Amino acid sequence: MNVRLVVSPILALQLSTCVSGQQVSQGGDVIGPPVSTAAIAGGEYKQDLLHRVALEEAAVRQAEDAHVSSVTLGRTYVQLGLLYQDVARWERSEQVLEHAVSLLQQSSVPTDDLAAALGHLGSLHVEMGKLRDSEKEELEALKIRLELGDRLQIARSQSDLATLYLVKQKYVKARDLARLALAEFDTNEQAEALDKISIRFALSEALCSLKDCPSAIPVLKVAMDEAKATLRPDDFPVGLSEFLLGYAYWKSGKMAEASEYLERGTALMSVQLGWGHPAYLRALKCYAKFLHESQNVEAANIVERRIRQAESVIDVHSMQTSQGMTGFAGVR
């Protein structure tokens, strides 16, 4: 299964409450595991991502030169926009996805291609904090899918909206939408593993936000088992499921279990995000806060040292591909 690296807004939301106002201490000269290990592992994955970006940029140029249909070109732009999102080039991703939407809107009737592009753009806008834009796009995508009558795609829009309403702190609405989507994903044979995993992330966050983290634990255990059974061991959702399970244990007062899963989760996340992705740094800050709270100052200092090193040498927003991430004729 080809797993994209788009970081779920669920993680950003959960970690924003975890690290809000937190400052990384300037001490911490404790000697621990090599702090470059995560960066090296993640760096290899980043290079693969950048190579895929360059290939997709070339595919867009080729499609434009061939004067393909607006639908075909729109689909190609969607894939490029998603890859820009993978490497945290959010402004560039926004430009490309907006152009994809404009191309797909040229069809005489609304299509699921358009609904999917709107959903991707809405999810990106959640990450960027543009919640009003996101809600407009996600509701439009849902409207199209309701007209088309595809239950699986309707559930995917419900899943996207659940995440949006979590960020807007409309937790009951998010929980109810997540349950609706989960019911469809668990019974629809065409649903993908990532559908079932990501909706459980959303449902668990809704439950925790409603002060019911203990009920989130079994939900996350199912998500973790699904991830381990269907994905590669180092795929991002595997590490994220362990991390979120640790978070739920932490907020349920079960510190021993929390320690095990938070440590393993951050280690697994480093394989694909250790090059300095903002979500990985948030996860490390959250883990450091947990370690301080559990009086493990030495381990917290090691984690904070790793954070400082990553923040001092990596600016994900200035990353360039070997092609320079140049613009395209259709995007201004």
C-alpha positions in Angstrom: 0.0 0.0 0.0 1.3 3.4 -1.0 1.0 5.6 2.1 1.2 9.3 1.7 2.9 11.3 4.3 0.3 14.0 4.8 0.4 14.7 8.5 -3.1 14.5 10.0 -4.4 17.7 11.4 -5.4 15.5 14.3 -1.8 15.4 15.4 -1.3 19.1 15.1 -4.5 19.7 17.1 -3.6 17.2 19.9 0.0 18.5 20.1 -1.1 22.2 20.1 -2.8 21.6 23.4 0.2 19.6 24.6 2.9 22.1 23.8 1.1 25.4 24.0 3.3 28.0 25.7 6.0 25.4 26.3 9.6 26.6 25.9 12.4 24.2 25.3 15.0 24.6 28.0 18.4 25.8 27.1 20.1 23.3 29.4 20.3 19.6 28.7 23.9 18.8 28.0 23.2 15.2 29.1 24.8 12.7 26.7 22.2 10.5 25.2 21.7 8.5 22.0 23.1 10.3 19.0 20.8 13.1 18.2 21.6 12.8 14.4 20.0 9.3 14.2 16.5 10.6 13.6 17.6 13.2 11.1 19.6 10.6 9.1 16.8 8.2 9.0 14.2 10.8 8.1 16.6 12.5 5.7 16.7 9.4 3.5 12.9 9.4 3.3 12.9 13.2 2.6 15.2 12.7 -0.3 12.8 10.1 -1.7 9.9 12.6 -1.3 11.8 15.3 -3.1 12.6 12.9 -5.9 8.8 12.1 -6.2 8.1 15.9 -6.2 10.5 16.4 -9.1 8.9 13.5 -11.0 5.4 14.9 -10.5 6.6 18.4 -11.5 7.8 16.8 -14.8 4.5 15.0 -15.2 2.7 18.3 -14.9 4.9 20.0 -17.5 4.4 17.1 -19.8 0.6 17.1 -19.4 0.5 20.9 -20.1 2.7 20.5 -23.2 0.4 17.7 -24.4 -2.7 19.9 -23.9 -4.5 17.2 -22.1 -8.1 17.7 -20.9 -8.8 19.9 -17.9 -9.9 16.8 -15.9 -6.6 14.9 -16.6 -4.5 18.0 -15.9 -6.5 18.7 -12.8 -5.8 15.2 -11.5 -2.1 15.7 -12.1 -2.1 19.0 -10.3 -3.8 17.3 -7.3 -1.1 14.7 -7.0 1.6 17.5 -7.1 -0.3 19.5 -4.5 -0.4 16.5 -2.2 3.3 15.9 -2.6 4.0 19.6 -1.7 1.9 19.1 1.4 4.0 16.0 2.2 7.2 18.1 2.4 5.4 20.9 4.3 5.4 23.3 1.4 1.9 24.4 2.4 1.7 27.7 0.6 2.9 26.0 -2.7 0.5 23.1 -2.1 -2.4 25.6 -1.6 -1.6 27.3 -5.0 -1.4 24.0 -6.8 -4.6 22.5 -5.2 -6.6 25.7 -5.9 -5.5 25.5 -9.5 -6.5 21.8 -9.6 -10.0 22.8 -8.3 -10.4 25.5 -10.9 -9.5 23.0 -13.7 -11.9 20.4 -12.4 -14.7 22.9 -12.1 -14.7 23.2 -15.9 -16.5 19.9 -16.1 -20.2 20.3 -17.2 -21.3 18.4 -14.0 -19.8 18.1 -10.6 -17.6 15.0 -10.3 -16.0 13.1 -7.4 -12.6 14.3 -8.8 -13.7 17.8 -7.9 -15.1 16.7 -4.6 -11.8 14.9 -3.8 -9.7 18.0 -4.8 -12.0 20.2 -2.6 -11.5 17.8 0.3 -7.7 17.8 -0.1 -7.7 21.6 -0.2 -10.0 21.7 2.9 -7.7 19.4 4.8 -4.7 21.6 3.9 -6.5 24.7 5.1 -7.1 23.0 8.4 -3.3 22.6 8.7 -2.8 26.2 7.7 -5.4 27.5 10.2 -7.7 28.7 7.4 -10.8 27.2 9.0 -13.4 29.3 7.3 -12.1 28.3 3.9 -11.8 24.7 5.0 -15.4 24.5 6.1 -16.6 26.0 2.8 -14.6 23.5 0.8 -15.5 20.5 2.9 -19.2 21.2 2.8 -19.1 21.7 -0.9 -17.3 18.4 -1.3 -19.9 16.7 0.9 -22.7 18.3 -1.2 -21.3 16.9 -4.4 -20.8 13.4 -2.9 -24.4 13.4 -1.5 -25.7 14.2 -5.0 -23.6 11.4 -6.5 -24.8 9.0 -3.8 -21.5 7.2 -3.1 -21.6 6.1 0.5 -17.9 5.6 0.8 -17.0 9.1 -0.5 -19.7 10.6 1.7 -18.0 9.0 4.7 -14.7 10.4 3.6 -16.2 13.9 3.6 -17.7 13.2 7.1 -14.2 12.2 8.2 -12.7 15.4 6.9 -15.4 17.5 8.5 -14.9 15.6 11.8 -11.3 16.7 11.8 -12.2 20.3 11.0 -14.8 20.5 13.8 -12.2 19.2 16.2 -10.0 22.1 15.4 -13.0 24.4 15.7 -13.6 22.9 19.2 -17.0 21.6 18.2 -16.3 18.3 19.9 -19.8 16.7 20.0 -20.3 17.4 16.3 -16.9 16.0 15.5 -17.6 12.9 17.6 -20.9 12.3 15.9 -19.5 12.7 12.4 -16.6 10.4 13.2 -19.0 7.7 14.4 -21.0 8.0 11.2 -18.0 7.7 9.0 -16.5 4.9 11.1 -19.7 2.8 10.7 -19.5 3.1 7.0 -15.8 2.4 6.8 -16.1 -0.7 8.9 -18.8 -2.2 6.7 -17.8 -1.0 3.3 -15.5 -3.5 1.5 -14.0 -0.8 -0.6 -12.9 1.3 2.4 -9.1 1.4 2.7 -7.1 0.7 5.8 -6.2 4.3 6.1 -9.9 5.3 6.2 -10.4 3.0 9.2 -7.2 4.2 10.9 -7.6 7.9 10.4 -11.2 8.0 11.5 -10.3 6.3 14.7 -7.7 9.0 15.3 -10.4 11.6 14.9 -12.9 9.8 17.1 -10.3 9.3 19.9 -9.4 13.0 19.9 -13.1 13.9 20.1 -13.5 11.6 23.1 -10.4 13.0 24.8 -11.6 16.5 24.2 -14.9 15.6 25.8 -12.9 14.5 28.9 -13.3 10.8 28.1 -9.7 9.7 27.3 -10.3 6.2 28.8 -12.9 5.5 26.1 -10.3 6.6 23.4 -7.9 3.9 24.4 -9.7 0.9 22.9 -10.4 2.9 19.8 -6.7 3.7 19.4 -5.7 0.1 20.0 -7.9 -1.0 17.1 -6.3 1.7 15.0 -2.8 0.6 16.0 -3.6 -3.1 15.2 -5.0 -2.1 11.8 -2.0 -0.1 11.0 0.5 -2.8 12.0 -1.5 -5.4 10.1 -1.8 -3.5 6.8 1.1 -1.1 6.6 4.9 -1.3 6.6 6.5 -1.2 10.1 8.0 2.2 9.5 5.0 3.9 7.8 4.0 7.1 9.6 0.5 6.0 10.8 2.0 3.1 12.7 4.1 5.5 14.8 1.3 8.0 15.1 -1.1 5.4 16.4 1.4 4.4 19.1 2.1 8.0 20.0 -1.6 8.9 20.2 -2.3 5.8 22.3 0.5 7.0 24.7 -1.1 10.4 24.8 -4.5 8.9 25.7 -2.9 6.8 28.5 -1.1 9.9 29.8 -4.3 11.9 30.0 -6.0 8.9 31.6 -3.4 9.0 34.4 -1.7 5.7 33.3 1.9 7.0 33.2 3.7 3.7 32.8 1.7 2.7 29.7 2.0 6.3 28.4 5.8 6.2 28.7 6.1 3.0 26.7 3.9 4.1 23.8 5.1 7.8 23.6 8.7 6.7 23.4 8.1 4.0 20.8 5.7 6.3 18.9 8.2 9.2 18.5 11.0 6.7 17.6 8.8 5.3 14.8 7.7 8.7 13.6 11.3 9.7 13.2 11.8 7.3 10.3 9.7 9.4 8.0 9.6 12.7 9.8 12.9 12.9 11.6 14.3 15.3 8.9 12.6 18.1 10.9 8.9 18.0 9.9 7.0 20.4 12.1 4.7 17.6 13.3 7.6 15.6 14.5 9.1 18.5 16.4 5.7 19.0 18.0 5.6 15.4 19.0 9.1 15.6 20.6 8.0 18.7 22.5 4.9 16.9 23.8 7.0 13.9 24.8 9.5 16.2 26.6 6.6 17.8 28.5 5.4 14.3 29.5 8.9 13.4 30.7 9.1 16.6 32.8 5.7 15.8 34.3 6.8 12.3 35.2 10.0 13.7 36.8 12.3 12.1 34.2 14.4 15.3 33.7 17.5 13.6 32.3 15.5 12.0 29.5 13.6 15.2 28.9 16.9 17.1 28.4 18.0 14.6 25.8 14.8 15.0 23.9 15.0 18.8 24.1 18.6 18.7 22.9 17.4 16.9 19.8 14.7 19.5 19.3 17.2 22.4 19.5 19.5 20.7 17.0 16.7 20.1 14.5 15.3 23.6 14.8 18.8 25.2 14.4 19.6 23.5 11.1 16.3 22.8 9.3 13.8 25.1 7.7 11.3 22.9 6.0 9.7 25.9 4.3 12.8 26.7 2.3 13.4 23.2 1.0 14.0 22.9 -2.7 13.9 20.0 -5.0 16.6 19.3 -7.5 14.3 21.1 -10.0 14.0 24.1 -7.7 10.2 23.6 -7.3 9.7 26.0 -10.2 6.3 27.3 -11.1 4.0 26.1 -13.9 2.2 27.9 -16.6 -1.2 27.5 -15.0 -0.2 28.6 -11.5 0.4 32.2 -10.6 
